[in-house]
């Protein structure tokens, strides 16, 4: 989606890693690989949410529309996928655990960091993409 968004995606696991429990005997390279897989998973969630928003709005250029249904559907679909995957990953799949630094969202029982990540980073992605489409001046759109 753009070089700045890619840097955000690379930095995100490094920022979040302190909110998860990692075994001391787990080799560093495996931790890095695990974080990279999670980052690729985030990319897939973003692509699925974008494709679904395209289907809902019946347009591939919904980002340029003044109608917010594309943005709302993009965020809602990605958020639902993220929440479901976090519930599965910390529950039945036992893929990871939250550390004591991870705040938990009441009622849904998932970490606040992945939920906030899905709201903040996709909004930045959309801003960067829209900026690229219109030539750098988002305020003009």
Secondary structure, DSSP 8 states (H G I E B T S, - for coil): --HHHHHHHHHHHHHHGGGB---TTS-HHHHHHHHHHHHHHHHHHHHHHHHHHHHHHT-TTGGG-S-THHHHHHHHHHHHHHHHHHHHHHTTT----B-TTS-B-TTT--BHHHHHHHHHHHHHHHHHHHHHHHTS-GGG-
